Amino acid sequence: MEHETITLGAGRVRASVVPARGAIVSALAIDGREVLYLDEATLADPEKNVRGGIPVLFPFAGRLPGDRLEPDGTTMPQHGFGRRRAWAVTQRGPASVAMTIADDDATRAVFPYAFRCDHVVSAVGDALEIRLVVTNPGDRPLPIAPGWHPYFRCAPADKVAVVGEEPPVAPGTLHDGGEPDVGVPAPESGVAVFAIPGLGRLRMRLSTDLKHLQMWSLPGRPFVCVEPFVGPAGTINTARRVVVPPGGRHETWARLTIEGAR
């Protein structure tokens, strides 16, 4: 099935976004070089989660213990429902697009809160900026712990050479011999830097609420994931979550660029 793809561009950056498939960033080129891995078959199949690009993880990132949301007692699958929803385009221009979802009967059945979530994707000079703006139109506090799930290109044999400069991550942490799934605190500076062979130095500038980085890959697949989260899996059930008060709003953002080639 074909879905509308919106293309953005400014400066050194070109990006593609598919609103109907979870507002995903499906492609990102910097200086003409593609940065992201994408399994096209999963993008085309609405019954599958998209494997690749930059999926939006809302209202939480990771998997809940027993898939159970506390204290409401409902169940939700890994990474919530945002990546499975069709998002409505509310604004678009040559360098940016804004998309939105809001609570409805289906979301309230598993996440009994009123919300509006806007995903704004912008090409800014030499970087891609992704921003979630969560508004609480309801009369009760809204718990969230969102994030993103970028898939960066990396040959299987090169995964062992991926190095975290900030935060420090040793070579061999990621590898192609299994399914590495490793979490580390995000740098207090708010700037994460990873050296990825064949791609360059990934620099991610993060909003202050994004305090966790999850690294993951699959054997035989040419990608590594470096995922900015509010906190590790299950955070929405803990005091580390973000709570948006009634009538309030919360912004979470990340800015990604690639410096040089290795």
C-alpha positions, 0 to 999 in steps of 0.5 A: 500500500502506498502512503503519502510521503512529504519531502522537506529540505533546507541547507545540507538536509533532505528528509521524508516523512510519512504521516499515515505511518505514525508520522515516521521520518522515513529518510534523512540525507545529509550532504546527499548521503542517506543516514537512516536504514529502512525496511521498505516492505514494513513501511508499505504493510500497515499490519506491520510495525515499520522497521527503520526510519525514526518512529515516534514512541508515544505515550511511552518508549520501551516495554511496560512490565507485563505490558501493564499501565499503572495505576490504570491497569490497562495494557499496551504493547511495546512503545505505545500506540503513536507509531501505529496511528495515522497522524493528520497534517496540520501545517507544512512548508518547504522545510517543516511539517507538523502532524497531530493525533488526539485521544479518541475512543480507541486510545482511551480504551488503553490510555484513559487520558485526554491529550493532543500530541503534535510531531513537528519535523524540521530541516534546520541548516545541517540538522534534522529537528524532531519535536513532540508537543504534548497538550493536556486538555483534560481535567486530570494529570497526563503521564507520558514518557515518550521518545524516538527510535532512530535506525542509523545505517551501519554494516553488520561487520562494523557494529563492534566498532561503534563508539560512544564518545559522550556518553562513553560506550566501548567498542563491542557494546553493539555487535552482530552476534545477537540482539544487543539491547543496552541502556545508558544515561544520556549526557548531562550536557544534553549532547550525545556523540557516537562514532559510527563506521561508514556514517560519521560522528552522530551528534544528537542535541537533546531536550533536558527531559530526554535522560536515557539512550537505548542502543539496539540492533538485530543480527544480519541487519545493517543498522544500529539504533541509538534511541533517546527516551525520557527514561528506560522501559517502564518509566511511565509507571514511575516517578521519573515520568513526565506529568503534564498538568490539566491545561498544560503542555510539554515539549520534547525535542532532539536535533540530529546531524552527522559530522564527517565520514569515517 
